[in-house]
Amino acid sequence: MNKSYFYLPFILVVLLLTACQQQGNEQNVSNTSTKDKEKKTMHIAMLLPGKIDDEGFMESGYDGLKKIKEDLNAEISYKANIKPEEKEMKSALEDLAKEKPNMIIAHGGQASEAVENIAKEYPNIEFVVTQGHVKGKNLSSYEVLQEESAYLAGAAAGLLTKSGTVGHMSGIRVVPGLKGRAAFADGLKKTNPNAKLLTSFIGDQDSVDLSRKYADAQANAGADIIFTMLNSGRQGVTDVLGKLGLKEIGNVKDYVKIEPDIFIGSAVADSGMAGYLAAERLIKGNYKPNVIERMGLENEVAVRLSLSNKVPSEVKQKIDKLAEQLKDGSIEIKTEYNGPEFEL
């Protein structure tokens, strides 16, 4: 009998096992391909209606976008130096939408109306407005509650002023700036009801010359501490207060670390964290449209009052107690100011 007859079943088994192995490999390739698709890099775009190096609100947003790239491994793009006017913002949003990103973040509530209109035209893109109050099927707002740190800044100013007169300065009258001013005034009244507040909206967030003139005027009127809610224009105030030996409270980022000799505090309100949180949720798969998300003192990375080491411990303890009362809701911040304005 031919020996090959006995080997035939063995050969058939080997061929069958080889075929199964190849099929398994093909299945693994298919699964790998599916996983690769699931891990596809997200594209996050951002509209910045201002300068990315303004040392204030817009820079905070841009820093948040860079953090999205670095920490979340996302592809990013942006449009900056856009005038905060409806036509210019809509045009920039349309340019970003044509890139077909997964999400477009408009940094600043001034873009709310433009985003509401554009979002309807691009239903497959998620839109987010930071410091906004709009929502829709593919639109949410993420807000950092800067009024909470501004309230604490006012309370600290009331405890630290020696002259009994405190200044406040901002640029343009946007909702977050108005709410921040009202909160500062409310905090000041809480700790020093008899203190005088000199408050000015000077019409420009970035003019150093203009802020310098107002700082001189407020100082001459008795202010020994000025709370600045400005961008690049903040430097004018800092220059004046430094020469006069007076103190400043900053906002947005921690200016105490930057210039500790002049800044006794800084009402940190990192609005860049708003956009970052929205992008993080999208990438992790738990983002929800049609909501308004808010973050305050409970998120110390985003909102807090930084105080200089020169501030007495008893003042810090009082501020800490107020912060806890804000967190538990026992203090309700006033967000409207009806007092006098300080003009040149």
C-alpha positions as CSV (number, residue, x, y, z in Angstrom):
1,M,0.0,0.0,0.0
2,N,1.2,3.5,-0.8
3,K,2.6,5.3,2.3
4,S,1.3,8.6,1.0
5,Y,-2.2,7.3,1.7
6,F,-1.4,7.2,5.5
7,Y,0.0,10.8,5.4
8,L,-3.0,12.3,3.6
9,P,-5.1,12.9,6.8
10,F,-2.1,14.5,8.5
11,I,-1.6,16.9,5.5
12,L,-5.3,17.8,5.5
13,V,-5.1,18.7,9.3
14,V,-2.1,20.9,8.7
15,L,-3.8,22.7,5.9
16,L,-6.9,23.2,7.9
17,L,-5.0,24.6,10.9
18,T,-3.0,27.0,8.6
19,A,-6.2,28.3,7.1
20,C,-7.7,28.9,10.5
21,Q,-4.6,30.8,11.6
22,Q,-4.7,33.0,8.6
23,Q,-8.3,33.7,9.2
24,G,-7.5,34.6,12.8
25,N,-4.7,37.0,11.7
26,E,-7.1,38.6,9.2
27,Q,-9.6,39.1,12.1
28,N,-6.9,40.6,14.3
29,V,-6.0,43.0,11.5
30,S,-9.6,44.0,11.2
31,N,-9.9,44.5,15.0
32,T,-6.7,46.6,15.0
33,S,-8.1,48.7,12.1
34,T,-11.3,49.3,14.1
35,K,-9.4,50.3,17.2
36,D,-7.2,52.7,15.1
37,K,-10.3,54.4,13.8
38,E,-11.6,54.7,17.4
39,K,-8.3,56.4,18.4
40,K,-8.4,58.8,15.5
41,T,-6.9,62.2,16.6
42,M,-9.6,64.8,17.5
43,H,-9.4,68.2,15.9
44,I,-10.2,71.1,18.2
45,A,-10.4,74.6,16.7
46,M,-10.7,78.0,18.5
47,L,-11.8,81.5,17.8
48,L,-9.9,84.2,19.7
49,P,-11.4,87.6,19.2
50,G,-8.3,89.4,20.4
51,K,-4.5,89.0,20.8
52,I,-3.1,85.7,22.1
53,D,-0.4,87.6,23.9
54,D,-2.6,90.2,25.7
55,E,-1.4,89.0,29.2
56,G,-5.1,88.5,30.0
57,F,-8.3,86.9,28.9
58,M,-7.3,85.9,25.3
59,E,-3.9,84.6,26.3
60,S,-5.6,82.5,28.9
61,G,-7.8,81.0,26.2
62,Y,-4.8,80.4,23.9
63,D,-2.9,78.7,26.8
64,G,-5.9,76.4,27.2
65,L,-5.8,75.5,23.5
66,K,-2.1,74.7,23.8
67,K,-2.8,72.5,26.8
68,I,-5.5,70.7,24.8
69,K,-2.8,69.8,22.2
70,E,-0.1,68.9,24.8
71,D,-2.2,67.0,27.4
72,L,-5.0,65.5,25.2
73,N,-2.9,64.9,22.0
74,A,-5.4,66.7,19.9
75,E,-4.9,68.5,16.6
76,I,-5.5,72.2,17.0
77,S,-6.1,75.2,14.8
78,Y,-7.2,78.8,15.6
79,K,-8.2,82.2,14.3
80,A,-6.9,85.1,16.4
81,N,-6.7,88.9,16.2
82,I,-10.3,88.9,15.2
83,K,-12.3,92.1,16.0
84,P,-15.1,91.3,18.5
85,E,-17.7,92.4,15.9
86,E,-20.4,90.1,14.5
87,K,-19.4,90.1,10.9
88,E,-15.7,89.4,11.5
89,M,-16.4,86.7,14.1
90,K,-18.9,84.9,11.8
91,S,-16.4,85.0,9.0
92,A,-13.7,83.5,11.1
93,L,-16.1,80.8,12.5
94,E,-17.0,79.8,8.9
95,D,-13.3,79.5,8.0
96,L,-12.8,77.2,11.0
97,A,-15.9,75.2,10.2
98,K,-14.6,74.5,6.7
99,E,-11.7,72.6,8.3
100,K,-14.3,70.1,9.6
101,P,-13.0,70.0,13.2
102,N,-14.7,67.9,15.8
103,M,-15.2,71.0,18.0
104,I,-15.0,74.8,17.7
105,I,-14.5,76.8,20.9
106,A,-15.3,80.5,20.7
107,H,-13.4,82.1,23.6
108,G,-15.5,84.8,25.1
109,G,-19.2,85.5,25.5
110,Q,-19.0,88.3,22.9
111,A,-19.1,85.6,20.3
112,S,-22.3,84.1,21.6
113,E,-24.7,85.4,18.9
114,A,-22.2,84.6,16.0
115,V,-21.8,81.1,17.3
116,E,-25.5,80.5,17.7
117,N,-26.0,81.4,14.0
118,I,-23.0,79.4,12.6
119,A,-23.7,76.3,14.8
120,K,-27.1,75.8,13.0
121,E,-25.3,75.7,9.6
122,Y,-22.8,73.0,10.7
123,P,-24.8,70.4,12.7
124,N,-22.0,67.8,12.6
125,I,-19.6,70.1,14.6
126,E,-19.8,70.7,18.3
127,F,-19.6,74.3,19.3
128,V,-18.7,75.8,22.7
129,V,-18.7,79.4,23.9
130,T,-16.5,80.1,27.0
131,Q,-18.0,82.6,29.4
132,G,-21.2,82.4,27.4
133,H,-24.9,81.7,28.2
134,V,-26.1,80.0,25.0
135,K,-26.9,76.4,24.1
136,G,-28.4,74.3,21.3
137,K,-28.4,70.9,19.7
138,N,-24.7,71.1,19.0
139,L,-23.9,74.1,21.2
140,S,-22.9,74.4,24.9
141,S,-21.4,77.1,27.1
142,Y,-18.7,76.6,29.6
143,E,-18.2,79.4,32.2
144,V,-15.5,80.1,34.7
145,L,-17.1,82.0,37.6
146,Q,-14.6,84.9,37.9
147,E,-17.1,86.8,40.1
148,E,-16.2,84.4,42.9
149,S,-12.5,85.2,43.0
150,A,-13.4,88.9,42.3
151,Y,-15.7,88.9,45.4
152,L,-12.8,87.6,47.5
153,A,-10.5,90.2,46.0
154,G,-12.9,92.9,47.1
155,A,-13.1,91.4,50.6
156,A,-9.3,91.3,50.8
157,A,-9.0,94.9,49.5
158,G,-11.4,96.0,52.3
159,L,-9.3,94.3,54.9
160,L,-6.0,95.6,53.6
161,T,-6.7,99.2,52.5
162,K,-5.1,101.8,54.8
163,S,-6.6,104.9,53.1
164,G,-10.1,103.6,53.1
165,T,-10.3,104.1,49.3
166,V,-10.0,101.3,46.8
167,G,-9.9,101.4,43.0
168,H,-11.2,99.2,40.3
169,M,-10.4,99.4,36.6
170,S,-11.6,97.5,33.5
171,G,-11.7,98.1,29.8
172,I,-14.9,97.4,27.8
173,R,-18.3,96.8,29.3
174,V,-18.8,93.1,28.6
175,V,-21.0,90.9,30.9
176,P,-18.1,89.0,32.6
177,G,-16.4,92.4,33.3
178,L,-19.6,94.0,34.7
179,K,-20.3,91.0,36.9
180,G,-16.7,90.9,38.1
181,R,-16.9,94.6,39.1
182,A,-20.2,94.1,40.9
183,A,-18.7,91.1,42.8
184,F,-15.6,93.1,43.8
185,A,-17.8,95.9,45.1
186,D,-19.9,93.4,47.0
187,G,-16.8,91.8,48.6
188,L,-15.4,95.2,49.6
189,K,-18.7,96.1,51.3
190,K,-18.7,92.8,53.2
191,T,-15.4,93.5,55.0
192,N,-15.3,97.3,54.9
193,P,-18.8,98.9,54.6
194,N,-17.3,102.4,54.9
195,A,-14.7,102.0,52.2
196,K,-15.0,104.2,49.1
197,L,-14.8,102.6,45.7
198,L,-13.4,104.3,42.6
199,T,-14.5,102.2,39.6
200,S,-13.7,102.9,35.9
201,F,-14.4,101.3,32.6
202,I,-11.8,103.1,30.5
203,G,-13.0,101.7,27.1
204,D,-9.9,99.8,26.1
205,Q,-8.4,96.6,27.6
206,D,-5.0,97.1,26.1
207,S,-4.1,100.8,26.2
208,V,-1.2,101.3,28.6
209,D,-1.3,105.1,28.2
210,L,-5.0,105.3,29.0
211,S,-4.8,102.9,32.0
212,R,-1.8,104.9,33.3
213,K,-3.9,108.2,33.2
214,Y,-6.7,106.5,35.1
215,A,-4.3,105.0,37.7
216,D,-2.8,108.4,38.3
217,A,-6.3,109.9,38.8
218,Q,-7.5,107.1,41.1
219,A,-4.3,107.3,43.2
220,N,-4.6,111.1,43.5
221,A,-8.2,110.5,44.7
222,G,-6.9,108.4,47.5
223,A,-6.9,104.8,46.3
224,D,-4.1,102.8,47.8
225,I,-5.1,99.5,46.1
226,I,-6.4,99.1,42.6
227,F,-8.1,95.9,41.2
228,T,-7.3,95.7,37.5
229,M,-9.5,93.7,35.1
230,L,-7.4,94.5,32.1
231,N,-5.3,92.8,29.5
232,S,-2.1,94.4,28.1
233,G,-3.3,97.7,29.6
234,R,-2.7,96.4,33.1
235,Q,1.0,97.4,32.7
236,G,0.1,101.1,32.9
237,V,-1.5,100.7,36.3
238,T,1.4,98.6,37.5
239,D,3.9,101.2,36.4
240,V,2.1,104.0,38.3
241,L,1.5,102.0,41.5
242,G,5.1,100.8,41.5
243,K,6.4,104.4,41.5
244,L,4.0,105.5,44.2
245,G,4.5,102.5,46.5
246,L,0.9,101.4,46.2
247,K,-0.6,98.0,45.7
248,E,-2.5,96.1,43.0
249,I,-4.7,93.1,42.7
250,G,-4.7,91.3,39.4
251,N,-7.1,88.9,37.7
252,V,-7.2,86.0,35.3
253,K,-3.7,84.6,36.2
254,D,-1.6,84.7,39.3
255,Y,0.2,88.0,39.2
256,V,1.5,87.6,42.7
257,K,4.0,85.1,41.3
258,I,5.0,87.5,38.5
259,E,5.4,90.8,40.4
260,P,5.2,90.0,44.1
261,D,6.5,93.5,45.1
262,I,3.4,95.2,43.7
263,F,0.6,92.6,43.6
264,I,-0.8,91.8,47.0
265,G,-3.4,89.5,45.4
266,S,-4.8,88.1,42.2
267,A,-8.3,87.0,41.5
268,V,-7.4,84.0,39.4
269,A,-10.1,83.0,36.9
270,D,-8.4,80.8,34.3
271,S,-11.0,80.9,31.5
272,G,-8.7,78.7,29.4
273,M,-9.8,75.9,31.6
274,A,-13.4,76.2,30.3
275,G,-12.4,75.3,26.8
276,Y,-10.0,72.7,28.0
277,L,-12.7,70.9,30.0
278,A,-15.1,70.9,27.0
279,A,-12.4,69.4,24.8
280,E,-11.4,66.8,27.4
281,R,-15.0,65.6,27.7
282,L,-15.4,65.3,24.0
283,I,-12.2,63.3,23.6
284,K,-13.1,61.1,26.5
285,G,-16.6,60.5,25.2
286,N,-18.7,62.2,27.9
287,Y,-19.3,65.6,26.3
288,K,-22.9,66.8,26.3
289,P,-24.3,69.5,24.0
290,N,-27.2,71.8,24.9
291,V,-25.9,72.5,28.4
292,I,-24.3,75.4,30.3
293,E,-21.5,74.3,32.5
294,R,-20.1,76.5,35.3
295,M,-17.0,76.1,37.5
296,G,-16.1,78.1,40.5
297,L,-14.0,78.0,43.7
298,E,-14.6,74.2,44.0
299,N,-12.1,74.0,41.1
300,E,-9.0,75.6,42.5
301,V,-7.1,75.3,39.3
302,A,-9.6,77.5,37.5
303,V,-10.9,79.9,40.2
304,R,-9.2,81.1,43.4
305,L,-7.8,84.2,45.1
306,S,-4.0,84.2,45.3
307,L,-2.6,86.3,48.2
308,S,0.9,87.6,48.8
309,N,3.0,86.2,51.6
310,K,3.0,89.7,53.0
311,V,-0.7,89.5,53.7
312,P,-1.3,89.0,57.4
313,S,-2.4,85.5,58.5
314,E,-5.6,86.8,60.1
315,V,-6.7,88.4,56.7
316,K,-6.0,85.1,55.0
317,Q,-8.1,83.2,57.5
318,K,-11.0,85.6,57.0
319,I,-10.8,85.2,53.2
320,D,-10.6,81.4,53.6
321,K,-13.8,81.5,55.7
322,L,-15.6,83.6,53.0
323,A,-14.4,81.2,50.3
324,E,-16.0,78.3,52.2
325,Q,-19.3,80.3,52.6
326,L,-19.3,80.9,48.8
327,K,-18.8,77.2,48.1
328,D,-21.6,76.1,50.4
329,G,-24.0,78.8,49.1
330,S,-24.4,80.7,52.3
331,I,-23.2,83.9,50.5
332,E,-24.9,85.0,47.3
333,I,-22.8,87.4,45.2
334,K,-24.4,90.5,43.8
335,T,-23.7,90.7,40.0
336,E,-25.1,94.1,39.4
337,Y,-23.5,97.4,40.5
338,N,-25.5,100.6,40.8
339,G,-23.0,102.9,42.4
340,P,-21.1,105.9,41.0
341,E,-18.5,105.7,38.3
342,F,-15.1,107.3,38.4
343,E,-14.3,109.4,35.3
344,L,-11.2,111.5,34.4
